[in-house]
Amino acid sequence: MIGQRTLLSFFGPAPARKRSRSPEPGGDAEKAKAAGSEAGGASPLSPEQQERIRRNKEAALQRLAERNVPPGFGESWRRQLAKEFSKPYFLELMAFVAEERKRHTVYPPPEQVFTWTQMCDIRDVKVVILGQDPYHGPNQAHGLCFSVQKPVPPPPSLENIYKELSTDIEDFTHPGHGDLTGWAKQGVLLLNAVLTVRAHQATSHKEKGWEQFTDVVVSWLNKNLDGVVFMLWGAYAQKKGSSIDRKRHHVLQTVHPSPLSVNRGFFGCRHFSKTNELLKKSGKKPIDWRAL
């Protein structure tokens, strides 16, 4: 019987376990947990604190970028583009150009690479002419596309630009030199896609980072200005300007003024007079193309 009872008791209901009493809402344990949570987690920041943090972070990044500002970079342009200077691609680009200058002759000289930023305030740009690569002969390139320093004679493409101007703009006469600084000071951005080149080796600094940087320049103008006239001459310039907002800006396209293509549409394009008509409609002062 003892064994039977033992066996039956094995299958019988288990004795009830003593339950631990759960803490009452608002009790000491819950208060302690809440206190610990507050101590361990960050309290939400006020909008003022978040704005202060954002400004401090921006200022720190600006200081970092300013350490890498290239020589001769115009102040108004620096303020808008400085974030690029601390990016890996730009640091690698500057290192590449510096190494090239140690081993080879590179044009233009360092102080003239960014001449285009020294001519006018970034917000005063009215016209953009896009080029591809700096001239690679001695004393030619000086940081403005299509332009050469005095007394270097104008290259063939610039001579063709002057020929078109002489038929398009009343009283335009060949200035006797190839320096286009007079246009740049009026708000004509003369920007090459690539800003340096090894002497006598065209496109030798292609795809080293310059294209990315000048894309940023075009993008900033596209997004922050209105009514800019973009002159895109040739397939390369047209591809680079493909993202321009045509509803916000004016785009004039034709072939490149090179002797190889000039007769296929550059002569007779009248881009210079058309540009001035568009500027007038936008309430802007036209360019005096004769002021060279």
C-alpha positions as CSV (number, residue, x, y, z in Angstrom):
1,M,0.0,0.0,0.0
2,I,2.8,2.3,0.8
3,G,4.2,1.7,-2.7
4,Q,0.8,2.2,-4.2
5,R,0.3,5.5,-2.4
6,T,3.8,6.5,-3.5
7,L,3.0,5.7,-7.1
8,L,-0.3,7.5,-7.1
9,S,1.2,10.4,-5.4
10,F,3.8,10.6,-8.3
11,F,0.9,11.2,-10.8
12,G,-1.0,13.5,-8.4
13,P,-1.1,17.2,-8.7
14,A,2.1,18.9,-7.8
15,P,2.1,21.0,-4.7
16,A,1.4,24.7,-5.4
17,R,4.6,26.7,-5.5
18,K,4.9,29.8,-3.4
19,R,4.6,32.8,-5.7
20,S,6.7,35.8,-5.3
21,R,4.6,38.9,-4.9
22,S,4.9,41.1,-8.0
23,P,5.6,44.8,-7.3
24,E,2.7,47.1,-7.1
25,P,2.4,49.8,-9.7
26,G,4.3,52.8,-8.5
27,G,6.1,50.7,-5.9
28,D,9.7,51.1,-4.8
29,A,11.0,48.6,-7.4
30,E,9.3,50.3,-10.3
31,K,10.5,53.7,-9.1
32,A,14.0,52.4,-8.9
33,K,13.8,51.0,-12.4
34,A,12.5,54.3,-13.8
35,A,15.3,56.2,-12.0
36,G,17.9,53.9,-13.5
37,S,16.4,54.4,-16.9
38,E,16.6,58.1,-16.6
39,A,20.1,57.9,-15.3
40,G,21.3,55.7,-18.2
41,G,19.4,57.2,-21.1
42,A,20.0,60.7,-22.6
43,S,17.2,63.1,-22.1
44,P,15.9,64.6,-25.4
45,L,17.7,67.7,-26.6
46,S,15.8,70.9,-27.0
47,P,15.7,72.5,-30.6
48,E,18.1,75.2,-29.3
49,Q,20.6,72.6,-28.2
50,Q,20.3,70.6,-31.4
51,E,20.9,73.8,-33.4
52,R,23.9,74.7,-31.3
53,I,25.4,71.3,-31.9
54,R,24.8,71.5,-35.6
55,R,26.5,75.0,-35.8
56,N,29.5,73.7,-33.7
57,K,29.9,70.7,-36.0
58,E,29.6,72.9,-39.1
59,A,32.2,75.3,-37.7
60,A,34.6,72.4,-36.9
61,L,34.3,71.0,-40.4
62,Q,34.8,74.5,-41.8
63,R,38.0,75.0,-39.8
64,L,39.2,71.6,-41.0
65,A,38.5,72.4,-44.6
66,E,40.2,75.8,-44.3
67,R,43.5,74.1,-43.5
68,N,43.3,72.6,-47.0
69,V,42.3,75.7,-49.0
70,P,44.4,75.8,-52.2
71,P,46.5,78.9,-52.9
72,G,44.7,81.7,-54.8
73,F,41.2,80.5,-54.1
74,G,38.7,83.4,-54.1
75,E,37.0,84.1,-50.8
76,S,33.3,84.0,-51.9
77,W,34.0,80.7,-53.7
78,R,35.8,79.3,-50.8
79,R,32.9,79.9,-48.4
80,Q,30.6,77.9,-50.7
81,L,32.9,75.1,-51.8
82,A,35.2,74.6,-48.7
83,K,33.6,71.3,-47.8
84,E,35.2,69.7,-50.8
85,F,38.7,70.5,-49.6
86,S,38.7,68.0,-46.8
87,K,37.1,65.1,-48.9
88,P,39.4,62.2,-49.7
89,Y,39.2,62.7,-53.5
90,F,40.3,66.3,-53.2
91,L,43.2,65.5,-50.9
92,E,44.3,62.8,-53.3
93,L,44.0,65.2,-56.2
94,M,46.1,67.8,-54.5
95,A,48.7,65.2,-53.6
96,F,48.8,64.0,-57.2
97,V,49.3,67.5,-58.6
98,A,52.0,68.3,-56.0
99,E,53.9,65.1,-57.0
100,E,53.5,66.0,-60.7
101,R,55.0,69.4,-60.1
102,K,58.0,67.8,-58.5
103,R,58.7,65.6,-61.5
104,H,57.3,67.6,-64.5
105,T,56.4,71.0,-65.7
106,V,52.7,71.5,-64.9
107,Y,50.4,74.3,-66.2
108,P,49.1,76.7,-65.1
109,P,51.4,77.7,-62.1
110,P,49.9,77.0,-58.6
111,E,48.8,80.6,-58.1
112,Q,46.8,80.6,-61.3
113,V,45.0,77.3,-61.2
114,F,42.0,79.0,-59.5
115,T,42.1,82.4,-61.4
116,W,38.4,81.8,-62.3
117,T,37.5,82.3,-58.5
118,Q,39.3,85.6,-58.3
119,M,37.5,87.5,-61.0
120,C,34.0,88.0,-59.5
121,D,31.9,86.9,-56.5
122,I,30.4,83.5,-56.9
123,R,26.9,85.0,-56.7
124,D,27.6,87.4,-59.5
125,V,28.2,84.8,-62.2
126,K,25.9,85.5,-65.2
127,V,27.5,83.4,-67.9
128,V,29.3,80.1,-67.9
129,I,31.5,78.9,-70.7
130,L,32.8,75.3,-70.2
131,G,36.1,74.1,-71.5
132,Q,37.9,70.8,-71.2
133,D,41.6,71.0,-70.6
134,P,44.1,73.8,-70.0
135,Y,46.5,74.8,-72.8
136,H,49.7,72.7,-72.4
137,G,52.2,75.1,-74.0
138,P,54.5,77.6,-72.2
139,N,52.9,80.7,-70.7
140,Q,49.5,79.9,-72.2
141,A,47.1,78.6,-69.5
142,H,46.3,80.9,-66.6
143,G,43.2,79.5,-65.1
144,L,40.5,80.8,-67.6
145,C,39.3,78.4,-70.3
146,F,40.1,79.5,-73.9
147,S,42.2,82.4,-72.5
148,V,45.9,82.9,-72.8
149,Q,48.3,85.4,-71.2
150,K,49.7,88.3,-73.1
151,P,51.8,88.4,-75.2
152,V,51.1,84.8,-76.3
153,P,49.1,84.9,-79.6
154,P,45.5,83.5,-79.4
155,P,45.3,79.8,-80.2
156,P,43.1,78.7,-83.2
157,S,39.9,78.0,-81.1
158,L,40.1,81.5,-79.6
159,E,40.7,83.1,-83.0
160,N,37.5,81.4,-84.2
161,I,35.7,82.8,-81.2
162,Y,36.9,86.3,-82.2
163,K,35.7,85.7,-85.8
164,E,32.2,84.8,-84.6
165,L,32.2,87.8,-82.3
166,S,33.2,90.2,-85.2
167,T,30.0,89.1,-87.1
168,D,27.7,88.9,-84.0
169,I,28.6,91.9,-81.9
170,E,28.5,95.4,-83.4
171,D,31.8,97.2,-83.2
172,F,33.7,94.2,-81.9
173,T,37.3,94.2,-83.2
174,H,40.1,91.7,-82.5
175,P,41.8,92.9,-79.3
176,G,45.3,91.8,-80.5
177,H,45.8,89.4,-77.6
178,G,44.1,86.3,-76.1
179,D,43.5,87.4,-72.5
180,L,39.8,87.1,-71.6
181,T,40.1,88.6,-68.1
182,G,37.8,91.4,-69.1
183,W,35.0,89.0,-69.6
184,A,35.7,87.1,-66.4
185,K,35.5,90.4,-64.3
186,Q,32.0,91.0,-65.7
187,G,30.7,87.6,-64.4
188,V,31.6,85.3,-67.3
189,L,32.9,82.1,-65.7
190,L,35.5,80.5,-68.0
191,L,35.8,77.1,-66.4
192,N,37.8,74.1,-67.6
193,A,36.6,70.6,-66.5
194,V,40.3,69.7,-65.7
195,L,42.3,72.5,-64.1
196,T,45.9,71.3,-64.6
197,V,48.0,69.6,-67.3
198,R,51.5,68.3,-67.7
199,A,53.5,70.3,-70.3
200,H,53.0,69.2,-73.9
201,Q,50.7,66.3,-72.8
202,A,47.1,67.1,-73.4
203,T,44.6,65.5,-71.0
204,S,47.4,64.1,-68.9
205,H,45.6,65.1,-65.7
206,K,42.3,63.7,-66.8
207,E,40.2,61.5,-64.4
208,K,42.4,62.4,-61.4
209,G,39.6,64.2,-59.5
210,W,39.3,67.6,-61.2
211,E,36.1,66.6,-63.1
212,Q,34.4,65.7,-59.8
213,F,35.4,69.1,-58.3
214,T,34.3,71.1,-61.3
215,D,31.0,69.2,-61.4
216,V,30.4,70.4,-57.8
217,V,31.0,74.0,-59.0
218,V,28.5,73.7,-61.9
219,S,26.0,72.0,-59.5
220,W,26.3,74.9,-57.0
221,L,25.6,77.5,-59.7
222,N,22.7,75.4,-61.0
223,K,21.1,75.1,-57.6
224,N,21.8,78.5,-56.1
225,L,21.6,81.0,-58.9
226,D,18.9,81.9,-61.4
227,G,18.9,82.9,-65.1
228,V,22.5,81.9,-65.8
229,V,23.4,81.5,-69.4
230,F,25.4,78.3,-70.0
231,M,27.3,78.2,-73.3
232,L,28.1,74.5,-74.1
233,W,30.4,74.1,-77.0
234,G,31.1,70.6,-78.2
235,A,30.0,67.1,-76.9
236,Y,32.2,67.2,-73.8
237,A,30.8,70.5,-72.5
238,Q,27.3,69.4,-73.3
239,K,27.7,66.2,-71.4
240,K,29.1,68.1,-68.4
241,G,26.2,70.5,-68.5
242,S,23.5,67.8,-69.0
243,S,22.2,68.2,-65.4
244,I,21.6,71.9,-65.7
245,D,18.0,72.9,-64.9
246,R,16.7,74.3,-68.2
247,K,13.6,75.8,-66.6
248,R,15.8,77.8,-64.2
249,H,18.7,78.7,-66.5
250,H,19.4,79.2,-70.2
251,V,21.5,76.7,-72.2
252,L,23.0,77.5,-75.6
253,Q,24.6,74.6,-77.5
254,T,26.7,74.3,-80.6
255,V,29.9,72.6,-81.8
256,H,33.3,73.4,-80.4
257,P,35.2,76.4,-82.0
258,S,38.1,74.1,-82.9
259,P,39.2,74.3,-86.6
260,L,38.0,70.7,-86.9
261,S,34.4,71.5,-86.2
262,V,33.9,75.3,-86.4
263,N,32.3,75.2,-89.8
264,R,29.6,72.7,-88.6
265,G,27.7,75.3,-86.6
266,F,29.9,77.5,-84.5
267,F,30.2,80.2,-87.1
268,G,26.8,81.9,-87.2
269,C,25.6,80.6,-83.8
270,R,25.3,84.1,-82.5
271,H,25.7,82.9,-78.9
272,F,27.1,86.2,-77.7
273,S,24.3,88.4,-78.8
274,K,21.7,85.8,-77.7
275,T,23.4,85.7,-74.3
276,N,22.9,89.4,-73.9
277,E,19.3,89.2,-75.0
278,L,18.6,86.6,-72.3
279,L,20.4,88.6,-69.6
280,K,18.4,91.6,-70.4
281,K,15.1,89.6,-70.1
282,S,16.3,88.5,-66.7
283,G,16.9,92.1,-65.7
284,K,20.7,91.6,-65.7
285,K,23.4,93.9,-67.2
286,P,24.6,92.5,-70.6
287,I,28.2,91.5,-71.1
288,D,30.4,94.0,-73.0
289,W,32.2,91.5,-75.2
290,R,34.4,94.2,-76.5
291,A,35.9,95.0,-73.1
292,L,39.1,93.1,-73.5
